[in-house]
Amino acid sequence: MNSIVVSESLSQEEGALYDRLSASVQGMPKQEAILKVKEFLVTFPSFALAHNDLGVLYHQSGNPTLALAHYEKAARLQPDNTLLRKNLADFYAVELGWIEDAVDIYLEVVKRNPRDIEALIALGQLGTAMAGSGRLDTSSAHFQVEMTTPAFSLPPETPQKSEEELYQDAQKSISQGDLAAAREQLELLAARYPGNALYQNDLGVIRYKSGDCQAAQRHYEDAHRLQPDNSIFARNLADLYFAELNMIDEAIHIYLELLHNQPRDVETLINIGHICSSVGRPDEAKSFYRRALEIEPWNTDARQALAGLQQTVQQQPLTQPVKSVDELITEARALMPQGEYLAARNLLEQAIAQNPYNAVAHNDLGVVAYSMGDVGAAQVAYEQAVKLDPANNNFRKNLADLYFVAVGRPDDAIYIYLHLFRQNPRDIEILSALGQICQAVGRPDEARSFYRRALEVEPWNCEVREMLQR
């Protein structure tokens, strides 16, 4: 089986420790090496490459049961890693005689990379075995090499390469159009450094170029999870959501976060404009294009997109004017004090249909739904309002109150109110709400503390004073 490649330039703690471990067990008796790797896995149980190499050691020590367990564990931890998948397939075929299981794995490999010569050769040999005796000829070159590679070392003729050298090789392969080689090099890096967001992002790029959007999504999401502040990784994921997966809400959410952090980012403004245009919101699209042109008046992409929208509007026949989102919200608010909740809800749903990203409409819909006794709909609406406008304290208060009063989630309510308290330590409403929640969940000392703080701000507040005296 293929074993690890020792790296000397390290960027993550797990990779650094495993590199030193790999060097220390060179030439060590197998049982001692097994103990060392097992000790490493106690601290880093999800390090896929260590499981792979422990499988190698167990296999060479004559313990196929434990070898199988660790090969399968490695493949589960990194299901997109071709190297680990091939090792498992080879073990299935050579040691266990599970030809069909090995074929299934190699078919997955070839599906992702139809030009993987090694996988194609293995499939040919496996197919011959299935058509003949049902046993694999382990004397063939592919399986002979795979099964005799010693653990924790490269074949003697292959020089060890540092992390930087491996990454340079991957970049060179990409520039030469050899995506299969680049993917294998990056998968090796990703296996050794699972916390490196750059390798996950680059694997996403390669998967996307190869037409495997689902694998690209996994890698882009991993990159964004590992490094959420990286605008390039976030933009790659948002572009994939919008352009290929039709995940419009997820894409717009990422772009709005990018815009919040970089309000003058022209590319983000244009992309949001494109999304708005595609979902039938031309006025908002034009607004984003105009903002982009205010920053870069020479930007031809924004100018052409804006001109195209204006030309489309001019060509459309005149129709009866439709009420704007603001008009619908205003009308709904006028109906709510009169108890006309059903009519108000209908107007707010129309507003959200026109603009699903209007946080005010979602918040007001939550108010109406709760007034009608529809707690589930109210929770969905309040959570969406907070998601769209997390800086709005009123939206967060509404959600916290709902969690506490109607949903039975006091811990979530306290979490929201404590966050609000840190931002507004003299807000009477927040202090009072925290006191009431703490009192309700059996934490009277904390409740009294919040009531006293409220009275320090407003000594005349009779309601708070009464709650403190209870």
Disulfide bonds with the S-S distance in Angstrom:
none
